[in-house]
Amino acid sequence: MKKIKSSGKIYDLAIIGAGPSGMMAGIIAAKNGASVVILEKNDKVGNKLRITGGGRCNITNATFDNRKFLDNFPEAKKFLFSPFSKFSAQDTFNFFESVGLDLVTEARNRVFPKSQKALDVVKALEKELKNNGVEIRTKSEVIDMRKTSCDNEEEDCSDGKREISSVILKSGEKILAKNFAIATGGMASPKTGSTGDGFRWLKKLGFKIKSPNPNIVPLKTDSKILHNISGTTWSFMRIKFIQDGKVKLKKLGKILFTHFGLSAPLILNSSFEVKKLLNQGRVFASIDLFPDTEENDLDKRILKLFEKNKNKKLKNILPELLQQKLSIAILEHYPKVFKDREVNSITKEERKDLVKLIKQIPMEITGTLGMDKAVIADGGALLEDIDFSSMASKKYSNLYLLGDILNINRPSGGYSLQMCWTTGFVAGEDIAKKIKKEK
Ligand SMILES: Cc1cc2nc3c(=O)[nH]c(=O)nc-3n(C[C@H](O)[C@H](O)[C@H](O)COP(=O)(O)OP(=O)(O)OC[C@H]3O[C@@H](n4cnc5c(N)ncnc54)[C@H](O)[C@@H]3O)c2cc1C
């Protein structure tokens, strides 16, 4: 065990984690006069932020009516009205444009930096941190969080009266501060640094944590047909998720077939509901590749195709209707005899079976991929334990919880990062106000 030592300096705010929520809190607190240190275990800030939106960073969602925006946070909505009244999607636009980062709005209101580079978002935040005098300490892993002792019977150690006194770095250094913010993220994509350290400290401090589970995550299937067309996208299809013979969820849109199963935003955004179903029993899915064409009409289309190409092999003409890879995969796995048959030998019943197959590709959903492939993890610190007017915890008045550490479920589309900007802003502002009052 290394000897613990402190420089004796007491910061107004020590933030653990230089992700989006931590950096925003640091900028706002420092801009308003607080002395701030940000402690990051990686050798650079914003590791996860750099890979967001496929390297383009979907920074927020341009839904400027807070009510509509928060409809995407069904369980957390009631808690989030207060912080969003202080910092909304519109404020995110204003903030980033004020620091010289132009934004553009794309399909489904998703907002990206005009440069299309997530790295520019990181650079803008890092510059703002430096301009406002925030001390950025990378390669500074926090290993413990200490509270003020409550040995003295005279002390009031009830919830909200307790305080955090310091954090300990792996190097043995003790960091002292008047306020602390845990911005260590959730557990999704642990290679970026979010390995759940914050949850361990919170548990030790007496918080209840809803255990994290991969979310906004691709789905695994047992379907060989899909595994064989890995990398193929189909831009318009309908997927139905079925349990006990009943359709429980239907989605329409683009899908990406992968070697393990299914992906693309539509699937990622269904994963929360599908996981709930998986907890209750087996889940089957059926994909309709022609959702706006009735079975009869599709049959007529195929019949026309057959009539035009009577003497050709089915495998050579089906790509006129489906993509080459998809046609072959379908023909290889379902009525195997089809593939090398000439069209003129295919009976009406066999043709109808083929139509059925294209309208209802069957599969079982066998699970989801893990944390390494998840965009977020559901679970985290319980919202009842937070005062959302400040983002301070109710148990420790000088401990703030930000971003993915919170048990807030939401879809993809810029909602996660907006939640980080908002919670970071509210905490930064509250801490700066507190410090001003004390001075
Ligand atoms: C591949 C991918 C793409 C995504 N794309 C988008 C998108 O386009 N739009 C969107 O809205 N959301 C997106 N998200 C989600 C979004 O990135 C997260 O919601 C967000 O980064 C969470 O921010 P945070 O500040 O809570 O924590 P994080 O970004 O997870 O940062 C936490 C930081 O804390 C540090 N840390 C952890 N433990 C310690 C410790 N003990 N000591 C010191 N430092 C520590 C970590 O190293 C890390 O840098 C994406 C996520 C992934 C994985």
The ligand as an SDF file (V2000), in Angstrom:
LIG
                    3D

 53 58  0  0  0  0  0  0  0  0999 V2000
  -19.8720    3.4740  -29.4400 C   0  0  0  0  0  0  0  0  0  0  0  0
  -20.7190    4.5130  -28.7460 C   0  0  0  0  0  0  0  0  0  0  0  0
  -21.3230    5.5060  -29.5110 C   0  0  0  0  0  0  0  0  0  0  0  0
  -22.1330    6.4650  -28.8860 C   0  0  0  0  0  0  0  0  0  0  0  0
  -22.6820    7.4620  -29.6480 N   0  0  0  0  0  0  0  0  0  0  0  0
  -23.4760    8.3880  -29.0660 C   0  0  0  0  0  0  0  0  0  0  0  0
  -24.0070    9.4690  -29.8260 C   0  0  0  0  0  0  0  0  0  0  0  0
  -23.6900    9.6590  -31.0070 O   0  0  0  0  0  0  0  0  0  0  0  0
  -24.8410   10.3410  -29.1800 N   0  0  0  0  0  0  0  0  0  0  0  0
  -25.1670   10.2040  -27.8610 C   0  0  0  0  0  0  0  0  0  0  0  0
  -25.9580   10.9990  -27.3440 O   0  0  0  0  0  0  0  0  0  0  0  0
  -24.5950    9.2410  -27.0980 N   0  0  0  0  0  0  0  0  0  0  0  0
  -23.7620    8.3470  -27.6570 C   0  0  0  0  0  0  0  0  0  0  0  0
  -23.1810    7.3760  -26.8800 N   0  0  0  0  0  0  0  0  0  0  0  0
  -23.4020    7.4000  -25.4070 C   0  0  0  0  0  0  0  0  0  0  0  0
  -22.4920    8.4610  -24.7710 C   0  0  0  0  0  0  0  0  0  0  0  0
  -21.1900    8.3400  -25.2780 O   0  0  0  0  0  0  0  0  0  0  0  0
  -22.4780    8.3490  -23.2560 C   0  0  0  0  0  0  0  0  0  0  0  0
  -23.7980    8.4890  -22.7940 O   0  0  0  0  0  0  0  0  0  0  0  0
  -21.5890    9.3990  -22.6140 C   0  0  0  0  0  0  0  0  0  0  0  0
  -20.2410    9.3170  -23.0660 O   0  0  0  0  0  0  0  0  0  0  0  0
  -21.5880    9.3080  -21.0950 C   0  0  0  0  0  0  0  0  0  0  0  0
  -20.8090   10.3430  -20.5930 O   0  0  0  0  0  0  0  0  0  0  0  0
  -20.3010   10.3980  -19.0890 P   0  0  0  0  0  0  0  0  0  0  0  0
  -19.7420   11.7540  -18.8940 O   0  0  0  0  0  0  0  0  0  0  0  0
  -21.3710    9.9530  -18.1790 O   0  0  0  0  0  0  0  0  0  0  0  0
  -19.1710    9.2950  -18.9910 O   0  0  0  0  0  0  0  0  0  0  0  0
  -18.0790    8.6740  -19.9820 P   0  0  0  0  0  0  0  0  0  0  0  0
  -18.1190    9.2810  -21.3180 O   0  0  0  0  0  0  0  0  0  0  0  0
  -18.2580    7.2150  -19.8650 O   0  0  0  0  0  0  0  0  0  0  0  0
  -16.7390    9.1210  -19.2990 O   0  0  0  0  0  0  0  0  0  0  0  0
  -16.3690    8.6850  -18.0170 C   0  0  0  0  0  0  0  0  0  0  0  0
  -14.8970    8.9790  -17.8020 C   0  0  0  0  0  0  0  0  0  0  0  0
  -14.5530    8.6710  -16.4570 O   0  0  0  0  0  0  0  0  0  0  0  0
  -13.2610    8.0910  -16.4580 C   0  0  0  0  0  0  0  0  0  0  0  0
  -13.1060    7.2830  -15.2480 N   0  0  0  0  0  0  0  0  0  0  0  0
  -13.7920    6.1630  -14.9290 C   0  0  0  0  0  0  0  0  0  0  0  0
  -13.3580    5.6700  -13.7460 N   0  0  0  0  0  0  0  0  0  0  0  0
  -12.3770    6.5080  -13.3280 C   0  0  0  0  0  0  0  0  0  0  0  0
  -11.5210    6.5220  -12.1920 C   0  0  0  0  0  0  0  0  0  0  0  0
  -11.5590    5.5480  -11.2600 N   0  0  0  0  0  0  0  0  0  0  0  0
  -10.6320    7.5190  -12.0630 N   0  0  0  0  0  0  0  0  0  0  0  0
  -10.5200    8.5030  -13.0110 C   0  0  0  0  0  0  0  0  0  0  0  0
  -11.2870    8.5160  -14.1160 N   0  0  0  0  0  0  0  0  0  0  0  0
  -12.2100    7.5350  -14.2700 C   0  0  0  0  0  0  0  0  0  0  0  0
  -13.2560    7.2530  -17.7280 C   0  0  0  0  0  0  0  0  0  0  0  0
  -11.9360    6.9450  -18.1260 O   0  0  0  0  0  0  0  0  0  0  0  0
  -14.0020    8.1460  -18.7000 C   0  0  0  0  0  0  0  0  0  0  0  0
  -13.1260    8.9920  -19.4140 O   0  0  0  0  0  0  0  0  0  0  0  0
  -22.3440    6.4210  -27.4750 C   0  0  0  0  0  0  0  0  0  0  0  0
  -21.7130    5.4260  -26.7210 C   0  0  0  0  0  0  0  0  0  0  0  0
  -20.9130    4.4810  -27.3530 C   0  0  0  0  0  0  0  0  0  0  0  0
  -20.2560    3.4170  -26.5170 C   0  0  0  0  0  0  0  0  0  0  0  0
  1  2  1  0
  2  3  1  0
  2 52  2  0
  3  4  2  0
  4  5  1  0
  4 50  1  0
  5  6  2  0
  6  7  1  0
  6 13  1  0
  7  8  2  0
  7  9  1  0
  9 10  1  0
 10 11  2  0
 10 12  1  0
 12 13  2  0
 13 14  1  0
 14 15  1  0
 14 50  1  0
 15 16  1  0
 16 17  1  0
 16 18  1  0
 18 19  1  0
 18 20  1  0
 20 21  1  0
 20 22  1  0
 22 23  1  0
 23 24  1  0
 24 25  2  0
 24 26  1  0
 24 27  1  0
 27 28  1  0
 28 29  2  0
 28 30  1  0
 28 31  1  0
 31 32  1  0
 32 33  1  0
 33 34  1  0
 33 48  1  0
 34 35  1  0
 35 36  1  0
 35 46  1  0
 36 37  1  0
 36 45  1  0
 37 38  2  0
 38 39  1  0
 39 40  1  0
 39 45  2  0
 40 41  1  0
 40 42  2  0
 42 43  1  0
 43 44  2  0
 44 45  1  0
 46 47  1  0
 46 48  1  0
 48 49  1  0
 50 51  2  0
 51 52  1  0
 52 53  1  0
M  END
$$$$
